[in-house]
Amino acid sequence: MVEATGRHPSRNSEDRAERELAQWLRRRRRDTEAGILTPVIRDGLAALADWQRKPREIRHEQRWQARLQELVVYRAPGQPWPRSAPSFTGHEHEPGVWLRGRRHKYRRGQMDPARAQALDAALPGWADGRKTGPAPLQ
């Protein structure tokens, strides 16, 4: 199924067989967490990328990476850091809101260190942001 569709089975599928596969895979994840998954099944599942990760975690990571890339694209032409105030709309507002959230987590020590490193690598100075005062005239 994964080879045919390019995704893992879904519990919300209309197809009964796919729902059953999703439940089976969910039980294997739980077995792994409990340390009781048999080596034969573990070795067979190793052929599937990210089978141990929950679908929600995968979607969350993909969304995070997409937001990071949006911010990189926004900053690429030399744009200043995006603003998040409600008065700013369009292509600046969404990256600004996302970045404000990352800064908030970072300052409170709630950010995953790997994500902080990814931001540091892609956007040096991201945690500091704009200097106080109005944006320079262009």
MODELLER restraints for C-alpha pairs under 7 A, 6 or more apart:
rsr = mdl.restraints
at = mdl.atoms
rsr.add(forms.Gaussian(group=physical.xy_distance, feature=features.Distance(at['CA:2:A'], at['CA:8:A']), mean=5.43, stdev=0.5))
rsr.add(forms.Gaussian(group=physical.xy_distance, feature=features.Distance(at['CA:9:A'], at['CA:18:A']), mean=5.48, stdev=0.5))
rsr.add(forms.Gaussian(group=physical.xy_distance, feature=features.Distance(at['CA:9:A'], at['CA:19:A']), mean=6.73, stdev=0.5))
rsr.add(forms.Gaussian(group=physical.xy_distance, feature=features.Distance(at['CA:9:A'], at['CA:21:A']), mean=6.13, stdev=0.5))
rsr.add(forms.Gaussian(group=physical.xy_distance, feature=features.Distance(at['CA:9:A'], at['CA:22:A']), mean=4.83, stdev=0.5))
rsr.add(forms.Gaussian(group=physical.xy_distance, feature=features.Distance(at['CA:10:A'], at['CA:18:A']), mean=6.44, stdev=0.5))
rsr.add(forms.Gaussian(group=physical.xy_distance, feature=features.Distance(at['CA:10:A'], at['CA:19:A']), mean=5.88, stdev=0.5))
rsr.add(forms.Gaussian(group=physical.xy_distance, feature=features.Distance(at['CA:10:A'], at['CA:22:A']), mean=5.40, stdev=0.5))
rsr.add(forms.Gaussian(group=physical.xy_distance, feature=features.Distance(at['CA:11:A'], at['CA:19:A']), mean=4.66, stdev=0.5))
rsr.add(forms.Gaussian(group=physical.xy_distance, feature=features.Distance(at['CA:11:A'], at['CA:22:A']), mean=5.40, stdev=0.5))
rsr.add(forms.Gaussian(group=physical.xy_distance, feature=features.Distance(at['CA:11:A'], at['CA:23:A']), mean=6.74, stdev=0.5))
rsr.add(forms.Gaussian(group=physical.xy_distance, feature=features.Distance(at['CA:12:A'], at['CA:19:A']), mean=6.69, stdev=0.5))
rsr.add(forms.Gaussian(group=physical.xy_distance, feature=features.Distance(at['CA:13:A'], at['CA:19:A']), mean=5.90, stdev=0.5))
rsr.add(forms.Gaussian(group=physical.xy_distance, feature=features.Distance(at['CA:28:A'], at['CA:37:A']), mean=6.72, stdev=0.5))
rsr.add(forms.Gaussian(group=physical.xy_distance, feature=features.Distance(at['CA:29:A'], at['CA:52:A']), mean=5.61, stdev=0.5))
rsr.add(forms.Gaussian(group=physical.xy_distance, feature=features.Distance(at['CA:31:A'], at['CA:37:A']), mean=4.92, stdev=0.5))
rsr.add(forms.Gaussian(group=physical.xy_distance, feature=features.Distance(at['CA:45:A'], at['CA:51:A']), mean=6.99, stdev=0.5))
rsr.add(forms.Gaussian(group=physical.xy_distance, feature=features.Distance(at['CA:70:A'], at['CA:95:A']), mean=6.91, stdev=0.5))
rsr.add(forms.Gaussian(group=physical.xy_distance, feature=features.Distance(at['CA:71:A'], at['CA:95:A']), mean=5.66, stdev=0.5))
rsr.add(forms.Gaussian(group=physical.xy_distance, feature=features.Distance(at['CA:72:A'], at['CA:122:A']), mean=6.91, stdev=0.5))
rsr.add(forms.Gaussian(group=physical.xy_distance, feature=features.Distance(at['CA:72:A'], at['CA:123:A']), mean=6.94, stdev=0.5))
rsr.add(forms.Gaussian(group=physical.xy_distance, feature=features.Distance(at['CA:81:A'], at['CA:129:A']), mean=6.10, stdev=0.5))
rsr.add(forms.Gaussian(group=physical.xy_distance, feature=features.Distance(at['CA:81:A'], at['CA:130:A']), mean=6.05, stdev=0.5))
rsr.add(forms.Gaussian(group=physical.xy_distance, feature=features.Distance(at['CA:82:A'], at['CA:92:A']), mean=5.19, stdev=0.5))
rsr.add(forms.Gaussian(group=physical.xy_distance, feature=features.Distance(at['CA:82:A'], at['CA:93:A']), mean=6.71, stdev=0.5))
rsr.add(forms.Gaussian(group=physical.xy_distance, feature=features.Distance(at['CA:82:A'], at['CA:95:A']), mean=6.36, stdev=0.5))
rsr.add(forms.Gaussian(group=physical.xy_distance, feature=features.Distance(at['CA:82:A'], at['CA:96:A']), mean=4.58, stdev=0.5))
rsr.add(forms.Gaussian(group=physical.xy_distance, feature=features.Distance(at['CA:83:A'], at['CA:92:A']), mean=6.33, stdev=0.5))
rsr.add(forms.Gaussian(group=physical.xy_distance, feature=features.Distance(at['CA:83:A'], at['CA:93:A']), mean=6.00, stdev=0.5))
rsr.add(forms.Gaussian(group=physical.xy_distance, feature=features.Distance(at['CA:83:A'], at['CA:96:A']), mean=4.73, stdev=0.5))
rsr.add(forms.Gaussian(group=physical.xy_distance, feature=features.Distance(at['CA:84:A'], at['CA:93:A']), mean=5.04, stdev=0.5))
rsr.add(forms.Gaussian(group=physical.xy_distance, feature=features.Distance(at['CA:84:A'], at['CA:96:A']), mean=4.37, stdev=0.5))
rsr.add(forms.Gaussian(group=physical.xy_distance, feature=features.Distance(at['CA:84:A'], at['CA:97:A']), mean=4.75, stdev=0.5))
rsr.add(forms.Gaussian(group=physical.xy_distance, feature=features.Distance(at['CA:103:A'], at['CA:127:A']), mean=5.68, stdev=0.5))
rsr.add(forms.Gaussian(group=physical.xy_distance, feature=features.Distance(at['CA:105:A'], at['CA:111:A']), mean=5.24, stdev=0.5))
rsr.add(forms.Gaussian(group=physical.xy_distance, feature=features.Distance(at['CA:119:A'], at['CA:126:A']), mean=6.95, stdev=0.5))
rsr.add(forms.Gaussian(group=physical.xy_distance, feature=features.Distance(at['CA:120:A'], at['CA:126:A']), mean=6.88, stdev=0.5))
